[in-house]
């Protein structure tokens, strides 16, 4: 099995509204997000690729146009702003375009990652 990954970055704010008011994530705050898309294939295409990295440009455009420097609650809804839910959101968005997508990871900080892998 061949596996490739590509990393994307963006900055945005969010607020986890279901938490107690004293929880730091209940306050409006922001992150420098990292999104890593993973694609897998048993065989390579005629060019020797799992998928040409240039094919992933629509994800960069989506991130830049819809998410970068935005308030994610306004874009994804109040229940879609945890790293775990964002990983699933990105997985679904990517899988609809590229069948080789096998997982998506989202990082909010250098020490934390959430992954969605069906």
C-alpha positions as CSV (number, residue, x, y, z in Angstrom):
1,X,0.0,0.0,0.0
2,X,1.3,3.4,-0.9
3,X,0.6,6.4,1.3
4,X,1.1,10.1,0.7
5,X,0.2,13.2,2.8
6,X,-0.1,16.9,2.2
7,X,-0.2,19.6,4.9
8,X,-2.2,22.8,4.8
9,X,-2.2,25.7,7.3
10,X,-4.7,28.4,8.3
11,X,-5.5,30.6,11.2
12,X,-9.0,31.0,12.6
13,X,-11.0,31.6,15.8
14,X,-13.7,29.4,17.4
15,X,-15.5,29.0,20.7
16,X,-16.7,25.8,22.3
17,X,-20.0,26.9,23.6
18,X,-21.1,23.7,25.5
19,X,-18.3,23.9,28.0
20,X,-18.5,25.5,31.5
21,X,-17.7,29.2,31.4
22,X,-14.5,28.7,33.4
23,X,-13.1,26.4,30.8
24,X,-10.5,28.2,28.6
25,X,-12.0,26.8,25.4
26,X,-15.4,28.3,26.2
27,X,-13.9,31.7,25.6
28,X,-13.4,33.1,22.1
29,X,-9.9,32.1,21.0
30,X,-7.9,31.2,17.9
31,X,-5.4,28.7,16.6
32,X,-2.9,28.3,13.8
33,X,-4.4,25.1,12.4
34,X,-2.6,22.4,10.5
35,X,-4.6,20.0,8.4
36,X,-2.9,16.9,7.0
37,X,-4.7,14.8,4.3
38,X,-3.6,11.2,3.8
39,X,-4.2,9.3,0.6
40,X,-3.6,5.6,0.0
41,X,-3.6,3.3,-3.0
42,X,-2.6,-0.3,-3.6
43,X,-1.3,0.6,-7.1
44,X,0.3,3.8,-8.5
45,X,-1.1,5.6,-11.6
46,X,0.7,5.7,-14.9
47,X,2.9,8.6,-13.6
48,X,3.9,6.7,-10.5
49,X,1.6,8.7,-8.2
50,X,-1.0,7.8,-5.6
51,X,-2.5,11.1,-6.6
52,X,-0.8,14.2,-8.2
53,X,-0.3,16.7,-5.4
54,X,-1.5,19.4,-7.8
55,X,-4.9,17.7,-7.8
56,X,-5.3,18.8,-4.1
57,X,-5.3,22.5,-5.0
58,X,-9.1,22.7,-4.4
59,X,-8.5,22.0,-0.7
60,X,-6.1,24.8,-0.4
61,X,-8.6,27.1,-2.2
62,X,-11.4,25.9,0.1
63,X,-9.3,26.6,3.2
64,X,-8.1,30.0,2.0
65,X,-11.5,31.2,0.8
66,X,-13.8,29.8,3.5
67,X,-11.8,29.2,6.7
68,X,-8.7,31.2,6.9
69,X,-9.0,34.2,9.3
70,X,-12.7,33.4,9.9
71,X,-14.7,32.6,13.0
72,X,-15.3,28.9,12.5
73,X,-18.6,28.8,14.5
74,X,-20.0,31.1,11.8
75,X,-18.7,28.8,9.0
76,X,-19.1,25.3,10.5
77,X,-21.7,25.9,13.1
78,X,-21.5,25.9,16.9
79,X,-21.1,22.1,17.1
80,X,-18.5,21.7,14.4
81,X,-15.6,23.4,15.9
82,X,-13.6,20.8,17.8
83,X,-10.5,19.4,16.2
84,X,-12.2,16.0,16.1
85,X,-15.2,17.3,14.2
86,X,-13.1,19.4,11.9
87,X,-11.1,16.3,11.0
88,X,-14.3,14.5,10.0
89,X,-15.5,17.6,8.1
90,X,-12.3,17.7,6.1
91,X,-12.3,14.0,5.5
92,X,-15.9,14.1,4.1
93,X,-15.0,17.2,2.0
94,X,-11.9,15.5,0.6
95,X,-13.3,12.0,0.2
96,X,-16.1,13.4,-2.0
97,X,-13.4,14.6,-4.4
98,X,-10.6,12.0,-4.1
99,X,-11.5,8.4,-3.4
100,X,-7.9,7.7,-2.2
101,X,-8.4,9.8,0.9
102,X,-7.9,7.5,4.0
103,X,-7.6,9.9,6.9
104,X,-7.4,13.6,7.9
105,X,-5.5,15.0,10.9
106,X,-6.1,18.4,12.4
107,X,-3.8,20.2,14.9
108,X,-4.7,23.2,17.0
109,X,-1.4,23.4,18.8
110,X,2.1,21.9,18.2
111,X,1.3,19.3,20.8
112,X,-2.2,18.2,19.9
113,X,-3.7,16.3,17.0
114,X,-7.1,14.9,16.2
115,X,-7.6,12.3,13.4
116,X,-10.5,10.9,11.6
117,X,-9.9,7.6,9.9
118,X,-13.0,5.5,9.0
